[in-house]
Structure formats: structure tokens, C-alpha cells
Amino acid sequence: MSTRLDAAILRAEFDRAFAEKPAEAAEAPLELIAIELAGETFLVSLEEVAGLHADRVVAPVPSPDPKLLGLVAVRGLLAPAWELRALLGFPRAPAPRWLLLAKARPIALAFDRLAAHLRLPRAALTPATEHARPHVDALVRTPNGVQPKISLASILAALARQQGG
């Protein structure tokens, strides 16, 4: 009788284990890149990024907006390249080395340095109510302290408004 009962308990536990989500898969971690602008570190969600490119040639174009660096060709796509430093309120700098291609729209954002790739629990993210820099939507607890996270959606929306679209 106890063998039959033990088998029934094991079968029920086995079935229950497959019916529940595994604890580690219940919530996907935050996938972020840490980038540097003017000596400060900012985070960007990889969910918003289509690609990262170093040392791309940006062809200057005439524009009344100095934040527009020009056009860049990436994987057969022509995209406007904007200086992320200037979009966040920092002074302009010599040509940044890195380009981040946004996933939502074909727009490249130029930045100084790619610092790290981070995989953190979602609980590390706290929505930011206000920040000294525009387009910061959250603060993230990292091994290097609390760092601001930039919203590419916010930047893209501001560029669309600026261009009347």
C-alpha cells in the first residue's frame, strides 16, 4: 500500500512540476548595454536595439539641426545618425566611435564608448519620475551602483515631433 501511495505522490509532484513555470523562466532578465557619454554611464535596453556598430562612416548632410551628424549605411539601410550626447543635453564632441541602431525605426544614435553588457533581474529596475537628463525613464541597480536607463522610444518620439511626424 505505501509503495502505491508513494508512486501516486511522486506522479502528482511530477505532473505539478511541469504544470508550473520554472521560477527562473517566470520573468526574463533585463538585457542591457552600458554606454558612456561625456564620462557618464547610461543603460539602454537591448529590446530597443537592432544593432551596434563601430567605426562606421557617417556622411554629413546639410541640416539646421547640429545634433544630426548625417546619414549612415547599415546592412543596406540608410539611416539618419544623431548625436546621442546632444540629445541628452551634453555638449557636442568629436565624432563618436559607436552607433546604436534603433529597432523601432531606422535611426542611428552615436555614442562615445560601449562599456558592458548586463543581464539583471527585472526587480533591479525602478521607474524614474524625474532625472537631470531628458529621456531617462528608469534607474537600475547594477554591480557598479545605480545607473540611469535611456528610453529609445522617448528619443524617437521627440525626434518625430521635432520633424513634424
N, C-alpha and C positions, 0 to 999 in steps of 0.2 A: 504494500500500500504506500509506504513512504517513497519508494522509487517512482511510482506513478505520480505522486504529488510533486516530487522534486522535478520530474520531467515537465509537468504542467506549468510549474513556476518558471522554469528555465525557458520554456516555449513562450510564455506570456511576456517575460522580460525581453527576449529576443525580438518578438513582434513589436513591442513598445519602443525598443531602441531604433528600429527602422521607421517607425511612425513619427518620431520626433526629429526636429532639425538638430544636427550636431551643434553643440554650443559654439565652437569656433567658426562654423559656417553661418550661424544665425545672422551675424552682422559683418559684412565685408569691411576690412580695414580701410582707413583713409590712405590713398596713394597720392603722395605729394612730391613736388620738387621744390628744393630750396634754391632761390636765385638771389644774387646780390646786385643791388642798385645803390650807387653812391655810398658804398661801405655799409649799407644796411641789408639785412636778410629779410626776404619775403617768401611766403609759400604760395604755390599755385597747385590746384587740384589737377591731377592727370586726367580726370574725367572731362576736363575742358580743353585738353591739349591734343592736337592732331599730330604734332611732331616738334622735334627740337633740331636745330641746325646751327652749325658753327661755320664761321668764315665764309658766309655767302656774300656775293656781290649784290649790293643794293644800287640800282640805277636811280640817280637823283631825277626828280621831276619838278617842274615849276609848281609852287603851291604858296598860297598866302599863309598857310599854317606851318610854322617851323618844326612842329612835332612830327610831321610827315617826312620821313627820311627818303622815301622814293618807292620804287617797285622792285620786287624780288621774285625770281622764278624758282618754284619749289615743286618738284615732281610734275612738271608740265603745266603747272598752275601759276598764273601771275597774280601776285597779292601785294597790296599796299603794306609798306613796312613803317610802323610807328615807333617812336622812341618812348619806351615804357617809363624811363626816368622822368621825362617831361610830363607824361600823362598822370604821373603820381605827384607832380609838383616839385620835383627836384630840378636843379639847373641842368641844362644840356651838357653833354660830354662828347669827347671824340667818339668816332664810330664804334658802337658796341660790337662785341665779337659774336654774341649768340642771338638767335632768332627763335621765337616760340610761335608756332602756327596754331591759331585757334581752331577748335573743332567745329564750332557753330557757324562760323563764316570764314571765308578765305582772307584772313587778316594776320599779318605777322607783327609781333611785338619784339623789339630789340632790347636786349638787356646786357649787363656787364659780364656776369660770371655765373655759371652753373655750379652750385655748391654741393648739392647732395640730392639723393632720392630717399624719401622717408616713407615708411609703412607704419601707421599708428592706429590705435583703436579710435573709433568714432567718438568715444567719450572724451578724447583729448581736445575736441573742438568746442569752442564757446562762441556763440554769435556775438559780434561786436556791435554795440549800439552807437558808438562814435569812435573815431580814430583821427589822428592828426593828418593822415594821408587819405585822399579820396580812393574809392573802390576797394577798401579793406572791409570785408564782410564778416570776418571771424578772427579769433585769436586761438592759437593752437599750442598746447603744452607739448614741447619736444624735449629730447635729452639735453638740448642747449638752451633751455628756457622757453618762455612764452614768445611766440613769433606771430606776426600778422599774416593773414591769408588774403590774397588778392582775388577778387571776383572778376574773371574774364567776361562773364555775362554783363556785369556792370560797365566795364570798359567798352565793350561792343555796343551796348545801348547808348552810352554817351557819345561815341563816335557816330552812330546812326543819327542821333538827334542833331549833332553838330553839322552833319552833311544833309540834313533835311529829309532823312528817310527813316 
